Amino acid sequence: MHHRFQQLQEFVSSLEDDFKKFYEKGVMSAGTRLRKKMQELRKLAQEIRVEIQQIKQEKKSAKKEEKEEKAEE
């Protein structure tokens, strides 16, 4: 968990300079870099979403198996 959160924080922090350059100074190339990085952020977010869903499903399956084992006893 901590690894993914840290990865996300570091990625968002890496955007700060280009945000300032584009929004405060009007540097168009910084805007292009931001668009590219925002697409990468979208991909990272999707990876995290899939990972979360997999973990939820694994835990749900484990609980179901545990209940079935107790019911058989």
Secondary structure as UniProt FT lines:
FT   HELIX           2..14
FT   HELIX           16..23
FT   TURN            24..25
FT   HELIX           28..72
//
